[in-house]
Amino acid sequence: MDIDLLYVADCPNHAIARARVQIALDRTQLAAVVRGREVQSSEEAARLGMRGSPTILVDGHDPFAGGADPAALSCRLYRSDPGFSGAPTVEQLVEAFGG
């Protein structure tokens, strides 16, 4: 599995997203290559499918994006049972990874 973590430098949530991705991978015992990539332009965000920072792509697909979500360089919010957060929960990531 390939996981790309797309982020913008000014958004602080990529560190927590990366940590949660690692916890989810540890829980599922899945092998994955995790790459971080700083996105610097709207054009790059659109080309990569970034829907805000951080965007987590699993094998090139954003499991948390709605069909009409536009590309964005802004900080992203994820909805979960506890409310909104700057990164998906570990449980959401486990589910996204197929665990």
ABEGO torsion letter per residue (X at the ends): XBBBBBBBAABAAAAAAAAAAAAAAAAAGBBBBBBBBBBABAAAAAAAGBAEOBBBBBGGBBAABBAABBBBABBBBBBBAAEBBABBBAAAAAAAAGX
